[in-house]
Amino acid sequence: MERRSQVEFKPIEKDPKNKDRLYFCVACGNIATQTALFKIEGATIIERYCDECAKSVKVEWRYE
């Protein structure tokens, strides 16, 4: 079976219905500006990061 870990970053888009909604960085607690999509063994995990913390997220690709 193939195990794959990858990450994709996208800017956080404001929801027109919830313009005042804020997301916070999972690493430092500041306002998040990036959404990271981790795809691991058929599941997608969503985490949000500020620009500074997003730079330190390790991208890992594994195939087994």
VOGUPA-914964 format. One line per field, with one value per residue: residue in three letters; x, z, y of N, C-alpha, C, O, CB in turn; residue number from 1. Coordinates in pm, whole numbers, plus 50000, padded with zeros to 5 digits. Atoms other than C-alpha are relative to their C-alpha. Glycine has a CB too. Example, Ala and Ser with C-alpha at 12.3 -4.5 7.8 and 13.67 -1.06 7.14 Angstrom:
REM residues 2
resn (Ala/Ser)
neast (50089/49918)
nup (50000/49994)
nnorth (49881/49881)
caeast (51230/51367)
caup (50780/50714)
canorth (49550/49894)
ceast (50090/49923)
cup (50000/50073)
cnorth (50120/50109)
oeast (50194/49974)
oup (50066/50090)
onorth (50118/50220)
cbeast (49901/50041)
cbup (50125/49858)
cbnorth (50003/50046)
resi (1/2)
***
This chain:
REM residues 64
resn (Met/Glu/Arg/Arg/Ser/Gln/Val/Glu/Phe/Lys/Pro/Ile/Glu/Lys/Asp/Pro/Lys/Asn/Lys/Asp/Arg/Leu/Tyr/Phe/Cys/Val/Ala/Cys/Gly/Asn/Ile/Ala/Thr/Gln/Thr/Ala/Leu/Phe/Lys/Ile/Glu/Gly/Ala/Thr/Ile/Ile/Glu/Arg/Tyr/Cys/Asp/Glu/Cys/Ala/Lys/Ser/Val/Lys/Val/Glu/Trp/Arg/Tyr/Glu)
neast (50084/49924/50027/49955/50019/49966/50065/50030/50039/50089/50036/50134/50095/50108/50134/50086/50105/49936/49886/49922/49946/49854/49938/49876/49890/49993/49868/49969/50120/50025/50102/49954/50013/49981/50062/49919/50074/49913/50069/49931/50071/50139/50067/49948/49998/49989/49945/49978/49875/49962/49896/49870/50000/50015/49867/49931/50070/49922/50073/49944/50059/49955/50066/49961)
nup (50000/50012/49902/50057/49918/50074/49947/50099/49933/50072/49917/49942/50069/49912/50033/50012/49898/49870/50031/49879/49946/49998/49968/49927/50031/49907/49939/49912/49954/50073/50104/50109/50135/50093/49968/50043/50020/49990/50051/49941/50008/50036/49920/50015/49875/50027/49893/50043/49952/50042/50104/49941/49960/50120/50056/49925/50014/50082/50103/50006/50096/49972/50074/49949)
nnorth (49882/49877/49896/49874/49881/49880/49879/49896/49877/49909/49884/50007/49914/49955/50046/49881/50005/49977/49914/49972/50125/50008/50128/49978/50090/50113/50004/49886/49933/49875/50013/50086/49947/50113/50128/50113/50124/50117/50118/50114/50127/49987/49898/49865/49925/49857/49918/49862/49944/49866/50008/50034/50142/50082/50023/50104/50128/50094/50072/50135/50092/50138/50106/50132)
caeast (50000/50124/50149/50174/50223/50213/50118/49959/49931/49650/49576/49278/48981/48721/48373/48129/47871/48118/48342/48454/48558/48922/49137/49438/49774/49801/50169/50181/49822/49859/49603/49636/49688/49758/49563/49769/49614/49793/49694/49781/49661/49334/49250/49290/49388/49340/49556/49597/49924/50052/50303/50603/50507/50411/50776/50881/50631/50818/50696/50743/50679/50690/50609/50605)
caup (50000/49915/50200/50089/50297/50128/50210/50003/50118/50013/50129/50360/50172/50354/50360/50231/50489/50782/50694/51054/51106/51207/51212/51437/51375/51530/51612/51769/51806/51580/51307/51038/50675/50519/50512/50496/50355/50465/50270/50461/50378/50221/50482/50453/50759/50753/50969/50957/50998/50994/50721/50954/51095/50749/50647/50915/50824/50695/50370/50358/50073/50154/49940/50084)
canorth (50000/50347/50600/50957/51270/51605/51958/52231/52592/52823/53178/53204/53341/53547/53399/53662/53547/53569/53863/53909/53545/53510/53198/53158/52996/52647/52707/53055/53178/53485/53554/53287/53383/53040/52716/52397/52082/51766/51455/51140/50789/50899/51164/51539/51740/52117/52344/52719/52910/53267/53350/53318/52975/52846/52882/52633/52358/52056/51910/51536/51296/50925/50630/50280)
ceast (50089/49956/50058/49970/50041/49928/49983/49955/49913/49974/49858/49912/49888/49867/49909/49891/50055/50126/50090/50064/50152/50042/50134/50100/50008/50134/50021/49878/49972/49892/50058/49973/50010/49924/50089/49913/50099/49919/50078/49908/49850/49922/50064/49986/50024/50054/50026/50123/50011/50113/50134/50007/49987/50135/50072/49932/50079/49909/50068/49922/50054/49918/50048/49926)
cup (50000/50109/49945/50097/49918/50064/49887/50079/49908/50090/50054/49929/50097/49949/49994/50107/50139/49981/50120/50060/49989/50032/50066/49968/50106/50073/50103/50052/49934/49895/49883/49865/49895/50052/49945/49991/49999/49953/50043/49995/49976/50080/49972/50133/49966/50125/49944/50069/49961/49899/50057/50037/49880/49937/50069/49994/49906/49903/49984/49899/50031/49914/50056/49923)
cnorth (50125/50098/50129/50113/50119/50118/50100/50122/50084/50120/49982/50101/50035/49947/50122/50005/50031/50084/50024/49876/50000/49858/50028/49890/49889/49995/50111/50075/50134/49976/49921/50064/49890/49877/49890/49877/49885/49880/49877/49879/50017/50103/50136/50072/50146/50069/50138/50057/50147/49984/49953/49851/49907/49968/49885/49863/49912/49928/49865/49917/49862/49905/49867/49892)
oeast (50192/49838/50173/49857/50153/49836/50068/49870/49939/49965/49772/49945/49840/49839/49900/49847/49983/50237/50210/50128/50207/49976/50197/50063/50002/50145/50072/49890/49869/49850/50166/49871/49983/49920/50124/49840/50181/49810/50190/49800/49769/49805/50182/49877/50115/49998/50052/50147/49950/50168/50203/50107/50037/50152/50159/49981/50113/49803/50189/49799/50175/49796/50169/49945)
oup (50066/50122/49902/50145/49865/50143/49798/50167/49789/50212/49989/49917/50172/49829/50092/50146/50224/50001/50104/50165/49882/50109/50038/49944/50226/50176/50212/50147/49962/49873/49833/49845/49777/50172/49827/50085/49908/50004/49997/50055/50047/50050/49938/50190/49890/50234/49825/50187/49863/49883/49995/50007/49883/49875/50009/50053/49794/49940/49962/49902/50035/49900/50065/49951)
onorth (50129/50128/50133/50125/50123/50101/50112/50111/50097/50104/49923/50219/49950/49952/50197/50114/50084/50035/50047/49886/50025/49788/50130/49775/49917/49929/50086/50152/50195/49862/49954/50131/49913/49852/49893/49845/49874/49855/49854/49879/49956/50128/50143/50078/50178/50053/50155/50032/50191/49876/49872/49785/49795/49863/49822/49767/49952/49876/49857/49912/49843/49919/49844/49774)
cbeast (49904/49982/50061/49933/50082/49962/50083/49890/50124/49867/50011/50003/49944/49998/49949/49936/49932/50035/49951/49913/49941/50060/50016/49973/50134/49977/50107/50088/50008/50130/49949/49932/50104/50151/49854/50119/49917/50054/49985/50043/50023/49934/50007/49928/50109/49863/50130/49876/50119/50044/50019/50025/49887/49910/50084/50013/49853/50075/49997/49998/50031/49985/50028/49970)
cbup (50122/49860/50141/49863/50134/49850/50117/49896/50044/49959/49918/50154/49872/50010/50106/49863/50000/50070/49947/50103/49925/50103/49873/50151/49993/49926/49893/49928/50145/49932/49954/50008/49974/49983/49943/50097/49867/50146/49845/50146/50126/50013/50152/49886/50098/49958/50058/50029/49944/50124/49932/50125/50099/49898/50012/50144/49949/50089/49863/50139/49853/50152/49847/50152)
cbnorth (49999/50062/49966/50026/49991/49987/50062/49952/50079/49930/50133/50028/49931/50153/49895/50004/49863/49865/50133/50066/49878/50098/49910/50006/50078/49869/50010/50095/50019/50052/50140/49862/50105/49968/49990/49976/50003/49979/50005/50031/49922/49870/49966/50077/49946/50060/49937/50088/49921/50091/50136/50085/49973/50070/50127/50042/50018/49899/50079/49932/50042/49965/50011/49989)
resi (1/2/3/4/5/6/7/8/9/10/11/12/13/14/15/16/17/18/19/20/21/22/23/24/25/26/27/28/29/30/31/32/33/34/35/36/37/38/39/40/41/42/43/44/45/46/47/48/49/50/51/52/53/54/55/56/57/58/59/60/61/62/63/64)
***
